[in-house]
Every structure is written in C-alpha cells, then in structure tokens.
Amino acid sequence: MANTFRAVLVLSALSLGLPLVAAAELKAAPRRIAVVDIGFTDSSGESRNQLDEHATRQRVLTEGLYRQVAQPGRLESLHLDCGAGCSLDAAGVEALRQRAREAGAAYVLVGKVHKMSTLVMSMRFAVLDTASGKLVLERLLSFRGDNDEGWRHAGDYAAREVAGALP
C-alpha cells in the first residue's frame, strides 16, 4: 500500500512538472536532542579527593544519556560540549538552548548530579524545546551510592524518562 501511494505521488509530481523527491525525503527526518555535559556539585564534606572519579562518572553518565535517548528513526542525539564548564543557572541554560537550536536540535537535555553524602545523591535534569524555551520535562531523582553502579542506574532511569517524554 505504501509503495502504491509513493508511485502515485511520483507520477503526480511528474505530470505536474514538479521535481522528484527521493523516497527517503518523504519520510519525516528524526528530531534531534542535544545532550549537554552533566554537571556535578559535592557538599558532602568528605576529605578524600574524588575529583578524578567524579569527572569519569560525569563523562560516562553524559555518554550513556547521549546513546540511550536516541531512538532510531525518531530521535537523534548530538553532544553539546561544555568545555570549561556550563552554567546551569537561568542565563546559562538559555545560552545552551540557543546553542542547541543553532546546532539543529529540537530539544536540549541539561542536568546536574549533587552529592550530599557517601550514600545519598540526587540528579536534576530537564528537557527544553529549543524553539520556544518551553520546559518539556523536568525531574529530580534521588539515588544511593557514589559508585559506578549508582550513577549508571540513575542515568538509565533518566534516559528512559527523556526518551518516553518526547514525541
């Protein structure tokens, strides 16, 4: 049925003198979501230096979100690098939204992990529509364990929430 429709469309275009459109162009292109480097704060007061461990976990979390929010044929992801760091205050998020829009993304995903203690962590993340600035999704989740497994689990949950919330 779909092939018959395409054939009729092509014949109609030819009879009207319109240029042919490739079949791939007839399908809607997947929308894009820009995934910004996930931020991190630590107010636990622990004396042990964990900067390298947390930097690695931040990178792995960002990479996991980038891979997992993509939905073949429906949603593509692109990485929006923060370089020396992104500000996640109102002005910083607005700048990220504009950068994502300029990069061709329909949405931008921003987030930050906060370590309150060795056992208690939280992650706030949000998705904004890059054209309007409208908040599409926002979540605050708590998770246990400042370890690879805890961070991975939080990232898996966030990716499912984001992918499920977008059209």
C-alpha positions as CSV (number, residue, x, y, z in Angstrom):
1,M,0.0,0.0,0.0
2,A,2.8,2.5,0.9
3,N,4.6,1.7,-2.3
4,T,1.5,2.3,-4.3
5,F,1.0,5.6,-2.6
6,R,4.6,6.6,-3.4
7,A,4.2,5.6,-7.0
8,V,1.0,7.7,-7.3
9,L,2.8,10.6,-5.7
10,V,5.8,10.3,-8.1
11,L,3.5,10.1,-11.1
12,S,1.5,13.1,-9.9
13,A,4.7,15.1,-9.4
14,L,5.9,14.2,-12.9
15,S,2.6,15.1,-14.5
16,L,2.7,18.5,-12.8
17,G,6.3,19.1,-13.8
18,L,7.4,19.1,-10.2
19,P,10.9,17.8,-9.3
20,L,11.1,14.3,-7.9
21,V,11.6,13.9,-4.2
22,A,13.6,10.9,-3.1
23,A,11.6,8.4,-1.1
24,A,13.9,9.0,1.9
25,E,12.9,12.6,1.9
26,L,9.2,11.7,2.0
27,K,9.7,10.4,5.5
28,A,9.9,12.9,8.3
29,A,13.5,13.3,9.4
30,P,14.1,12.3,13.0
31,R,14.2,15.1,15.5
32,R,17.4,15.9,17.4
33,I,18.1,16.3,21.1
34,A,21.3,18.0,22.2
35,V,22.8,16.3,25.3
36,V,24.8,18.7,27.4
37,D,27.7,17.6,29.7
38,I,26.1,16.7,33.0
39,G,27.2,19.0,35.9
40,F,28.3,18.0,39.4
41,T,28.4,19.5,42.9
42,D,29.6,17.9,46.1
43,S,28.5,19.2,49.5
44,S,29.3,16.0,51.4
45,G,32.4,17.4,53.1
46,E,34.3,14.2,52.6
47,S,38.1,14.7,53.0
48,R,39.2,12.1,50.3
49,N,39.9,13.7,46.9
50,Q,37.5,12.2,44.4
51,L,37.8,14.7,41.6
52,D,39.1,12.2,39.0
53,E,36.4,9.6,40.0
54,H,33.6,12.1,39.7
55,A,34.9,13.5,36.4
56,T,35.0,10.0,35.0
57,R,31.4,9.3,36.2
58,Q,30.2,12.6,34.8
59,R,31.7,11.7,31.4
60,V,30.3,8.2,31.4
61,L,26.8,9.5,32.5
62,T,26.8,12.0,29.7
63,E,27.9,9.5,27.1
64,G,25.2,7.0,28.4
65,L,22.5,9.6,28.1
66,Y,23.7,10.5,24.6
67,R,23.5,6.9,23.5
68,Q,20.3,5.9,25.3
69,V,18.0,8.8,24.5
70,A,18.5,8.2,20.7
71,Q,15.5,6.4,19.2
72,P,16.3,5.0,15.7
73,G,14.2,6.8,13.1
74,R,12.6,9.0,15.7
75,L,15.1,10.9,17.7
76,E,18.8,11.5,17.1
77,S,21.1,12.8,19.8
78,L,24.0,15.1,19.5
79,H,26.6,16.1,22.1
80,L,26.9,19.7,23.2
81,D,30.3,20.1,24.8
82,C,30.7,22.4,27.8
83,G,34.5,22.7,27.5
84,A,35.5,24.5,30.7
85,G,32.0,24.0,32.2
86,C,28.4,25.0,31.6
87,S,26.5,27.3,33.8
88,L,23.1,25.8,34.7
89,D,21.6,29.0,36.0
90,A,18.8,30.7,34.0
91,A,21.2,32.6,31.8
92,G,23.4,29.6,31.2
93,V,20.6,27.3,30.3
94,E,19.2,29.9,27.9
95,A,22.7,30.1,26.2
96,L,22.7,26.3,26.0
97,R,19.2,26.3,24.5
98,Q,20.3,28.7,21.8
99,R,23.5,26.8,21.0
100,A,21.4,23.6,20.7
101,R,19.0,25.3,18.4
102,E,21.8,26.6,16.2
103,A,23.1,23.0,16.0
104,G,19.8,21.9,14.6
105,A,18.4,20.3,17.8
106,A,14.7,20.5,18.6
107,Y,15.4,19.8,22.3
108,V,18.2,20.2,24.8
109,L,18.8,18.0,27.8
110,V,20.6,19.6,30.8
111,G,21.3,18.1,34.1
112,K,23.4,18.0,37.3
113,V,24.3,15.5,39.9
114,H,24.6,16.6,43.5
115,K,26.4,14.6,46.1
116,M,25.0,15.1,49.6
117,S,26.8,12.2,51.3
118,T,28.5,9.0,50.5
119,L,25.2,7.3,50.2
120,V,22.8,10.0,49.1
121,M,23.0,11.6,45.7
122,S,20.4,13.5,43.6
123,M,20.1,14.2,39.9
124,R,18.0,17.0,38.5
125,F,17.5,17.0,34.7
126,A,15.3,18.9,32.3
127,V,14.5,18.9,28.6
128,L,13.6,22.2,26.9
129,D,12.1,22.8,23.5
130,T,14.9,24.8,21.7
131,A,12.4,26.9,19.6
132,S,10.2,28.1,22.4
133,G,12.2,27.6,25.5
134,K,9.3,25.7,26.9
135,L,10.0,23.1,29.6
136,V,9.1,19.7,28.2
137,L,10.3,17.5,31.1
138,E,11.9,18.1,34.5
139,R,12.7,15.5,37.1
140,L,14.6,15.4,40.4
141,L,15.6,11.9,41.4
142,S,17.5,10.6,44.4
143,F,19.8,7.7,44.2
144,R,22.0,5.7,46.5
145,G,25.7,5.2,46.2
146,D,28.5,7.3,45.0
147,N,29.8,4.5,42.8
148,D,29.7,3.4,39.1
149,E,26.6,1.3,39.6
150,G,24.6,4.1,41.3
151,W,25.4,6.6,38.7
152,R,24.7,4.1,35.9
153,H,21.3,3.3,37.4
154,A,20.4,7.0,37.6
155,G,21.5,7.5,34.0
156,D,19.4,4.6,32.8
157,Y,16.4,5.9,34.5
158,A,16.9,9.5,33.2
159,A,17.3,8.2,29.6
160,R,14.1,6.2,29.8
161,E,12.2,9.2,31.2
162,V,13.6,11.5,28.5
163,A,13.0,9.1,25.6
164,G,9.5,8.4,26.8
165,A,8.5,12.0,27.1
166,L,9.4,13.2,23.6
167,P,7.1,12.9,20.6
